[in-house]
Amino acid sequence: MSIDPKLLDTKLREMYPEIKKHDLALSVCFDDKKDAWIVHLSKGKHELTTHLERKDAEACLDGVQCIYLGVQIGQFVKNFELS
């Protein structure tokens, strides 16, 4: 399955409302070497870069949340809110 980066971006924002709630900047791009999507979140001086395996990105587009990514986003929000 070929994934459109804009569609993945939109779906991540839909599935993880804390991205909008906390006004996080989000970008996604595919890394051929890692065969995975790179997800970058930022807010002010805080940044998080993680990856989303191809199969997880495909599942995301089918409406299945990625637990790993959800935990990463939650921890990121917690970290910048406490600083």
N, C-alpha and C positions, 0 to 999 in steps of 0.2 A: 504494500500500500504506500503510495506517495502522499506525503503530508504537506499541506499548504501551511507555511509558517503563520500566516495571518489567521487562519482558521484555528490553529493550535493556540495562539495567543488569546483569541476570543474565548475559546473553550476553557482555558485555564482561568481567565478572569471570571467567567460564569461559575465555574466549579469551586473556586476559592475566593469568596466575596471579600475576604480580608485584604486582598490586593487593592480593591477599590476603596474599601472602608478606611484603610490607612494610607491611601494615596501613594502606593508603591509604584515605582517605575519597573516595568517588566519588558524583557526582550527574550526572544527565543531564536536560536539558529542551529542548524544541523552541523555536527562535526563528523566528517567522513572518517577520520582516523579512529575516533572512538565509537563510530556507528551509533551515535546517541545524540539527542537534542540537548543543547546547553541552555539552561534557564538562568537568566540573570535578573536579580531583584535588587533595587536600591532605594534608599530614602536618605537624603542628606549625605552624611559621611559613611553611612552604613551600607554594606554591599554583601550580597550572597550570590555565589555562582555554584550551581549544582547541575547534575545531568539527569535526563529522563531517558531511559532506555527506549529504543524504537517501539518495542511491543507495548510498553506502558503508555507511550504517546498515542499509539493506535487505540489502545483501550480507553484512554481519556476522551478521544473523539467519539467513542461509543458510549460515553457517559459514565465510565468507571473511574472513580477517583483513585489516584495513586497515593497510598498511605504514606510512603516515604516522602513524597513531595509535600504533602499536607503537614507532616511533622516538621519538615524543614522550614516551611513558610511560618508555621506557628512559633517556632523557636526564634526565627528572624524577627518577627513582630515583638516577641517578648524581650529580646535583647535590646532593640532600639527604644522601646518604651521604658525600660529600666535605666537607661543611661541619661 
